[in-house]
Amino acid sequence: MEQTDKYVFHGSGSEIEIFEPQQAYTRVDGVDIPDGDPAIFASSKLNYAIFMAIINMKNCPKGYRSSSDGREFKATAETLKQLTPGANGFVYVFNKSDFKERANGEEESMRHESIKPLFSYKVTFSDIDFPIHQL
């Protein structure tokens, strides 16, 4: 699906029926700063959605720290230690035409209105077949 360039993907640790815009934050010097207007974010990169679906509070209840630009994935050792083979989440698939590309140099798209995904599927830690480098 990624290769068709017709879809974008969103990863979450939760089952979501209808997506609502949420406020995103960027952490700068330990402070969360609002990142634009509330939106629904999705990526043209499937691996990014899988990463986001697995590394979250549900799977890392002691807290987590991770980052990715869609090509390189990073997490702290403390984050990775919490991930068990049973760690799971969901990848949601949307039509790319329903989102607007974000002008931040990353392969990220956004939408400011509610939307229902085309479909979703469950992913597990074993679906991560790409390297995660240590932060």
N, C-alpha and C positions, 0 to 999 in steps of 0.2 A: 504494500500500500504506500509506503514511504516513497518508493521509486516513481510512482505515478504523478507525484506532485499535486494531487487533488485533495489531500487530507492534511489535517493537523491533529496533534495528539496532546492529551492532558493526562498527567499522572497524579493519582491521589490515593491515600490510604483508606479512604472512605467510599462507600457506595453512594452515588449521587444521581438522582433522577433528572433534576433540572438544575442547570448551572446558573448562579446569580453572580453579578459582578462583585468582586471583593477588593479591598484595599491591599495593594502589594507594598512591601517595604524593602528598602536596601539598608543593610547594616554598614554604618560608617563610624569607625572608632568606637565600636560598642554601642552605638545609638541607632535605633530603627528610625529611618526617615521615609515618609510616604513617597512612593514611586509612581507618580502620575495619578490620574483619576482611577477610581475603582473600575476593575475590568475582569474579564475571564481571559486567562492566558493559555496559550497552546503553542506547541512547537512543531515545526516540520520534521524534526528529528525524533524518531521513535525511541531511541536509546535514552534521550533526555526524559521522556515521559515515564519510561520504566524506572529510571533512577529516582525520579520524584515520587513515584508510586511506592517505592520500597523504603526510601530514607525519609521517615516522618515520625511524629510523636507516638503513633501506635506501635511501630516496630522498634523505636528507640526511646522508651519511656524515661530514661535518665537524662534526656536531652540529646541534641545532635547538632553538628556543624558540618555543612557540606557546601560545595559550590560546583557550578558547571557552566560552561559557555556553549554547551551542546556538542562539543567535540572532545573536551577533556573533562573528566569527572574526578572530584576530590572530596575526601571526607577525613575527619580526624580518626585516629586509632580508636578512641573511646566510642565513636559512633559505630565504626565497623564491628567492634567487639560485641555490640548488642544485637547484631543481625544474625538470626538463626536461619537454618534452611527453611523453616516454616514462615518466615517473614513474607508478607504478601501485601498487595494493593491492587489498584485497578487502573487500566489505561482506557481512556475515553477517546473516541474517534469522532471528528467533526469534518464537515466540508470546509476546505480551505477558503472557498469563496464567501463563507459566512464570517470570516475574520479579516482584519486589516493587519498587514505586516507592520511591525513596530520598527521605528527608525532608530535603532540602537546598535546596529552592526551585528546583532545576533539573529539567529533564525527563529524568531519569536513573533507570534501574532497575538492580537488582542481583539476583544469584542466588549462593547459597553452595554449590551442588552442580554437579557436571559436567553438561554438556549438549551434545548434537549439534545444530547449526543445521538449520533446515528446508532451507535452501539458501544458496548464496553466489554472488556475481558479481564479476567483475573491474571495477575502476574505474581511470580514468587522470586525470592532471592536467586534461585537457580537460573532465572531468565536473564540475569546480568551476565552477559558474555563479553564484557568489555572491561578494561582495566580501570580500577578506582585508585587514584594516587592519594598519598597521605598529605593532608594539610599541615 
